[in-house]
Amino acid sequence: MAMPTLPVRNPRTGEWDHEIPVCSAEEVASITRSLRAAQPQWVELGASGRAACLNRFADAVMAEVAPLGRALAIDTGRSTFAHFEAVKSVELIRMWAERAGPILDSLAGSGQSGQVPAVHYEHRLIPYEVVAVISPWNVPLLLAMIDSLAALSAGCAILLKPSEVTPRFVEPLQRALDTVPELAAVLRIVTGGPETGQAMIEQVDSVCFTGSVRTGRVVSQQAASCFIPAFLELGGKDPAIVLPDADIPLAARAIIRSAIGMTGQACQSLERVYCHQRIAEPFIDELLTQLKALSLTCTEDGSGDIAPLIFERQVETIQSQVDDALARGARCLLGGEPVHAGGIWYPPTLLTNVNHDMLIMQDETFGPVIPVVEYTDIEEAITLANDSSFGLSAAVFSADEAAAKSVAERLQVGAVSINDASLTGIVNDVEKNSFRFSGMGGSRMGPAGLTRFLRKRALLIQTGEPAPVQLFSDTSQEPMS
């Protein structure tokens, strides 16, 4: 019987021109068994041995950068960023090859108990044997690698499932992987839909998931039922606060790059802007000027600034939020309706006269829409910025760095970019946590990106005499209070 498959859509043409096999629960179980068998040898290589394998893998991925970029470009409709994503993945491999050893060395410890001086201890770092990585469709390769490489560096084996929406990079990545047999034994890629992901969670020792809050909740509940940890990186509704002394062109440029640059299809995209009333008019004018200079890539040669929506159903979410805002009194100064040209493009959209009764200010949009709220008092702006169930990241713009930091300290998010936006998208070596419904578990960035995959085993060595059983004997004395 033929293996079942899933169709894959080309976002630029709108055609379903590819398909992937669906890995069954039985196949997932079999692959996981092979990973468990190979993982001890991966651990025995030590940090330096694993680093050598990763550097060979980086060389092999670099040799496949062009095919990887083409595959990513087809799936995402983005050509320049697709190449960047492929190259950035090579940099990420080399980063972990270099840094994992020193991080692991810093954690290895021994000493003497302060409570019981006769007891000495030694720590052992025990990686989770098999980690499931379920990656999203918006930045398919890089977001798969962020979790996988850190866990591999810790000594884990990886069962990776890319999104069924953007899976074409698997073929060139597998070619690179096959050149490093030691790594290929502990990094296996499976394809399929939600059922494949569910089967993975049943077999592994921990799970990393990047995606929506709705699906993340399902993943965390299944992980809890299996009694394994879940590391979740979920949605965002990132705010920007523009203080009255901000550099207006700079703030507008950074906000547009964050909100529009990837068609708004990034969790750290800015989706709410709070601008002081004193500069609101010139700020909005500057936004309009810069946004009007952008073009869609639905041209014959594919050139332009704004790529198509990757996931066709996302247009329904975007349009319903825009329509709700307009029905409630918002003004649309630019954009506001999709463009169908084979695929679906959503033009840069600027909304004013918005408030927090509107869906556009509460629900994740994941599209190129900038709603602007005017405020008169910084306390009002901070309150509004914190009026969200999300807490991924934020941005603050001010000529006074101390004032910007003062505002940033009060925002209920895991990272704040000051006089820029979405810096967490390019700064992967600085730890930060996701607040509220934006995520759960240790930081995926910085040293914690690796240490979250390790457990500590303590060897407790008694150098004196063990206590006798009489330690617990009852006496006629009154018990101590």
C-alpha positions in Angstrom: 0.0 0.0 0.0 1.3 3.4 -0.9 2.4 5.7 1.9 -0.2 8.5 2.5 0.9 12.0 1.5 0.1 15.7 2.2 -0.1 18.3 -0.6 2.1 21.4 -0.3 1.1 24.8 -1.7 3.4 27.3 -3.4 2.5 30.7 -1.9 3.6 32.7 -4.9 1.5 30.8 -7.5 -1.2 29.4 -5.2 -0.7 26.0 -6.8 -0.4 22.8 -4.8 2.7 21.6 -6.6 4.5 19.3 -4.1 3.7 16.6 -1.6 5.3 15.0 1.4 4.9 11.5 3.0 3.0 11.2 6.2 5.0 9.3 8.8 2.8 7.0 10.8 2.8 6.4 14.6 4.5 3.0 14.0 7.3 4.6 12.0 7.7 7.3 14.6 8.1 4.7 17.3 10.6 2.7 15.2 12.7 5.8 14.4 12.7 6.8 18.1 14.0 3.4 19.1 16.9 3.9 16.7 17.6 7.3 18.1 17.7 5.9 21.6 20.1 3.2 20.5 22.5 5.8 18.9 22.3 8.5 21.6 24.8 6.9 24.1 27.5 6.9 21.5 26.7 10.6 20.7 27.1 11.4 24.4 30.4 9.4 24.6 31.9 11.6 21.9 32.1 14.4 24.5 31.6 18.1 23.7 34.7 18.3 21.5 33.7 15.2 19.5 30.2 16.6 19.0 31.6 19.9 18.0 33.8 18.3 15.3 30.7 16.6 13.9 28.8 19.8 13.9 31.6 21.7 12.1 31.5 19.0 9.4 27.8 19.4 9.2 28.2 23.2 8.9 30.5 22.6 5.9 28.0 20.3 4.3 25.1 22.7 4.9 27.2 25.5 3.4 27.6 23.3 0.3 23.8 23.0 0.1 23.1 26.7 0.8 21.9 27.4 -2.8 19.5 24.5 -2.9 18.3 25.2 0.6 17.7 28.8 -0.3 15.7 27.8 -3.4 13.6 25.4 -1.4 12.9 27.9 1.3 12.1 30.6 -1.4 9.5 28.4 -3.0 7.8 27.6 0.3 7.9 31.1 1.8 7.7 33.3 -1.3 10.8 35.1 0.0 14.1 34.9 -2.0 16.5 37.2 -0.3 15.5 36.2 3.2 15.5 32.5 2.2 19.2 32.8 1.4 19.8 34.7 4.6 18.0 31.9 6.6 20.2 29.2 5.0 23.4 31.1 5.7 22.3 32.0 9.2 21.7 28.4 10.0 25.3 27.6 9.1 26.4 30.4 11.5 24.2 28.9 14.2 25.8 25.4 13.8 29.3 26.9 14.1 28.2 29.0 17.1 27.1 25.9 19.1 30.1 23.9 18.0 32.3 26.7 19.5 30.3 27.5 22.7 28.8 24.3 23.9 32.1 23.0 25.4 32.8 26.0 27.6 29.1 26.1 28.8 29.3 22.4 29.7 32.6 22.8 31.5 31.2 25.7 33.6 28.4 23.4 34.8 30.5 20.5 35.8 31.1 20.9 39.5 32.2 19.2 42.7 32.5 20.3 46.3 31.5 19.8 49.9 28.1 20.1 51.4 27.6 23.1 53.7 25.0 21.2 55.7 26.8 18.0 56.1 30.6 18.7 55.8 31.5 15.0 55.7 29.5 14.6 52.4 31.3 15.6 49.2 29.5 15.8 45.9 30.2 15.5 42.2 27.7 16.6 39.5 27.0 14.7 36.3 25.2 16.3 33.4 22.5 14.0 32.0 20.9 15.0 28.7 17.4 14.0 27.7 17.8 11.0 25.5 15.4 12.0 22.7 13.9 15.5 22.1 11.1 16.2 19.7 11.4 19.4 17.8 8.2 20.6 16.0 9.0 23.7 14.0 6.7 26.3 12.4 6.1 27.5 8.9 7.2 31.1 9.0 11.0 30.6 9.3 11.1 26.9 8.7 14.8 26.0 8.7 16.2 28.5 11.2 13.6 27.9 13.9 14.0 24.2 13.5 17.8 24.6 14.0 17.6 26.9 17.0 16.2 24.1 19.2 17.8 21.1 17.5 21.4 22.3 17.5 21.4 23.3 21.2 19.9 20.0 22.2 22.4 18.1 20.0 25.2 20.0 21.6 24.0 19.0 25.0 24.1 15.3 23.9 20.5 14.7 23.0 19.1 12.9 20.0 16.6 14.8 17.9 13.4 13.8 16.2 12.5 16.8 14.0 9.2 17.5 12.2 9.1 20.6 10.0 5.7 22.2 9.3 3.7 20.5 6.6 3.2 24.0 5.1 6.9 24.6 4.4 8.8 21.3 4.2 10.8 21.5 1.0 14.1 22.3 2.7 14.2 18.8 4.1 15.7 17.2 1.0 18.8 19.4 0.8 19.2 19.4 4.5 19.1 15.6 4.6 21.8 15.5 1.9 24.0 17.5 4.1 23.2 15.4 7.1 24.0 12.2 5.3 27.6 13.3 5.0 28.1 13.2 8.8 27.0 9.6 9.8 27.5 10.2 13.5 25.1 13.1 13.4 22.7 11.4 11.0 22.2 8.7 13.6 20.9 11.1 16.2 19.1 13.7 14.0 16.2 12.2 12.2 13.6 14.1 10.2 10.0 13.0 9.8 7.2 14.7 7.8 3.5 14.7 8.3 0.7 16.7 9.9 -0.6 17.1 13.5 -1.1 13.3 13.9 2.6 12.8 13.3 3.5 15.4 15.9 1.2 13.8 18.4 2.8 10.5 17.8 6.2 12.0 18.4 5.3 13.4 21.9 4.2 9.9 23.0 7.7 8.5 22.3 10.2 11.2 23.4 11.6 12.6 26.7 11.0 16.3 26.0 9.4 18.4 23.3 10.1 21.8 21.8 7.3 23.5 19.9 7.2 26.8 18.1 3.8 28.0 16.8 0.4 29.3 17.9 -0.9 29.5 21.5 -3.8 27.2 20.5 -1.6 24.4 19.3 0.9 25.1 22.0 -1.7 24.5 24.7 -2.5 21.1 23.1 1.2 20.2 23.0 1.7 21.1 26.6 -1.3 19.1 27.7 -0.2 16.0 25.9 3.4 16.5 27.2 2.0 16.8 30.8 0.0 13.6 30.3 3.3 11.9 29.2 5.1 13.5 32.2 7.7 15.2 30.0 8.8 18.8 29.8 7.6 21.1 27.0 9.5 24.1 25.8 7.1 26.4 24.0 7.7 29.5 21.9 4.3 30.8 21.0 2.6 33.9 19.7 3.1 37.6 20.3 1.3 40.9 20.2 4.4 43.0 20.5 4.0 46.7 21.4 6.2 49.7 20.5 6.1 52.9 22.6 7.3 56.0 20.9 8.3 58.7 23.4 7.8 62.4 22.5 11.6 63.0 22.0 12.1 60.0 19.7 13.9 60.2 16.3 10.8 60.0 14.1 12.4 58.7 10.9 14.4 56.2 12.8 11.4 54.9 14.8 9.3 54.7 11.7 12.0 52.8 9.8 12.5 50.3 12.6 8.8 49.7 13.3 8.1 49.2 9.6 11.0 46.7 9.2 9.6 44.7 12.2 5.9 44.9 11.3 6.1 44.7 7.6 9.5 43.3 6.6 8.5 39.6 6.7 4.9 40.3 5.8 4.3 40.5 9.6 4.8 36.7 9.7 7.1 36.5 12.7 6.2 36.1 16.3 8.4 39.1 17.3 6.8 41.4 14.7 5.6 44.6 16.2 1.7 44.6 16.1 0.8 47.6 18.2 2.3 51.1 18.3 1.7 53.7 21.0 2.9 57.2 20.0 2.8 60.4 22.1 0.2 62.8 20.9 2.7 65.6 20.6 4.5 63.9 17.7 1.6 61.7 16.4 0.9 63.7 13.3 4.5 63.8 11.9 5.1 60.2 13.0 2.0 59.0 11.1 3.0 61.1 8.1 6.5 59.5 8.2 5.0 56.0 8.4 2.8 56.7 5.4 5.7 58.1 3.4 7.9 55.1 4.1 5.1 52.6 3.6 4.0 54.0 0.3 7.5 53.5 -1.0 7.2 49.7 -0.6 5.9 47.4 -3.3 4.5 43.9 -3.4 6.4 41.0 -5.1 3.5 40.0 -7.2 5.4 41.2 -10.3 6.5 39.3 -13.3 10.1 39.1 -12.1 9.1 38.7 -8.4 10.9 41.9 -7.3 9.5 44.0 -4.5 9.5 44.4 -0.8 6.5 42.5 0.5 6.3 38.8 -0.1 3.0 36.8 -0.3 1.3 35.3 2.7 2.8 31.8 3.3 -0.3 30.2 4.8 -3.3 31.1 2.7 -5.8 30.8 5.6 -3.9 33.6 7.5 -5.6 36.2 5.2 -8.9 35.3 6.9 -7.5 36.2 10.3 -5.9 39.5 9.1 -9.0 40.6 7.2 -11.4 39.8 10.0 -9.3 41.9 12.4 -9.1 44.8 10.0 -12.8 44.7 9.2 -13.7 44.6 13.0 -11.5 47.6 13.6 -13.1 49.6 10.7 -16.6 48.6 11.9 -15.7 50.0 15.4 -14.4 53.4 14.1 -10.8 52.9 13.0 -9.4 54.7 10.0 -7.5 52.9 7.3 -4.9 55.2 5.8 -3.3 52.6 3.6 -4.0 49.1 2.5 -6.7 47.1 4.1 -7.6 44.5 1.5 -5.7 41.5 0.1 -4.3 41.3 -3.4 -4.9 38.0 -5.3 -2.4 37.2 -8.0 -2.1 33.5 -7.9 -0.9 33.7 -4.4 -2.3 36.1 -1.8 -0.5 39.3 -0.9 -1.6 41.6 1.9 -0.4 45.2 1.4 1.1 47.3 4.2 -1.8 48.5 6.2 -1.9 51.5 8.5 -4.7 52.0 11.0 -5.4 54.9 13.3 -8.2 55.8 15.7 -7.9 52.3 17.2 -8.6 51.2 20.8 -8.4 48.0 22.9 -12.0 47.0 22.2 -10.9 46.0 18.8 -9.5 42.5 17.9 -6.6 44.1 16.1 -5.3 45.3 19.5 -5.8 42.0 21.3 -5.4 39.0 19.0 -2.2 38.1 17.2 -2.5 39.3 13.6 0.6 37.7 12.0 0.3 40.1 9.0 1.6 43.5 7.8 -0.8 45.7 9.7 0.4 48.7 11.9 -2.3 50.1 14.3 -1.3 53.3 15.9 -2.7 54.6 19.2 -2.1 58.2 20.4 -1.4 58.7 24.1 -0.9 61.7 26.3 0.7 60.2 29.4 3.4 57.6 29.7 1.5 55.8 32.4 -1.3 55.4 29.9 1.0 54.0 27.3 2.6 51.5 29.7 -0.8 50.3 30.9 -2.0 49.8 27.3 1.2 48.1 26.2 0.7 45.6 29.2 -3.0 45.1 28.3 -2.3 41.8 26.5 -2.3 38.1 27.1 1.0 37.9 25.3 4.5 38.9 26.6 7.1 38.1 24.0 8.9 41.3 23.3 8.5 45.1 22.8 10.3 48.2 21.6 10.8 51.7 23.1 12.0 54.7 21.2 13.5 57.8 22.9 16.5 60.1 22.5 17.0 59.6 26.3 18.3 56.1 26.8 17.7 56.3 30.6 14.0 57.3 29.9 13.7 54.4 27.5 15.1 51.9 30.0 12.8 53.2 32.6 9.8 52.4 30.4 11.3 49.1 29.3 11.6 47.9 32.9 7.9 48.1 33.4 6.8 46.2 30.3 5.6 42.6 30.9 7.6 41.0 28.2 10.8 38.9 27.9 12.9 41.3 25.8 12.8 45.0 24.9 14.6 46.5 22.0 15.6 50.1 22.6 15.7 52.5 19.6 15.3 49.4 17.3 12.8 46.6 16.9 12.7 42.8 17.0 16.4 42.5 17.9 15.7 39.0 19.3 15.3 37.9 15.7 19.0 38.5 15.1 20.6 38.3 18.6 20.5 34.6 19.4 23.2 34.6 22.1 21.4 36.6 24.8 19.0 34.9 27.2 15.4 36.0 27.5 12.2 34.3 28.6 8.7 34.5 27.1 6.1 35.9 29.4 2.4 35.1 29.7 0.9 33.1 26.8 4.0 33.8 24.6 5.8 30.7 25.9 6.9 28.3 28.6 10.2 26.8 29.7 13.8 28.0 29.7 15.2 30.5 27.3 16.0 29.1 23.8 18.7 31.7 23.5 22.1 32.1 25.2 23.6 29.4 27.4 20.1 28.4 28.7 19.3 27.3 25.2 21.6 24.4 25.9 21.2 23.9 29.6 17.5 23.4 29.5 18.1 20.0 27.9 20.3 18.8 30.8 19.5 17.3 34.2 22.0 17.2 37.0 22.8 14.0 38.7 24.6 14.3 42.1 27.0 11.7 43.4 27.0 12.2 47.2 30.1 10.7 48.8 30.2 10.1 52.5 33.7 10.6 53.9 32.8 10.1 57.5 30.8 7.5 59.3 27.2 6.9 58.2 24.6 7.8 60.9 23.3 4.9 62.8 19.6 3.9 62.9 19.5 5.3 66.5 19.4 8.7 64.8 15.6 8.1 64.5 15.1 6.4 67.9 12.5 7.9 70.3 13.6 9.1 73.7 11.8 10.2 76.8 12.8 13.8 76.1 10.3 16.3 74.9 10.6 16.8 71.1 12.3 20.0 70.1 9.9 22.8 69.0 
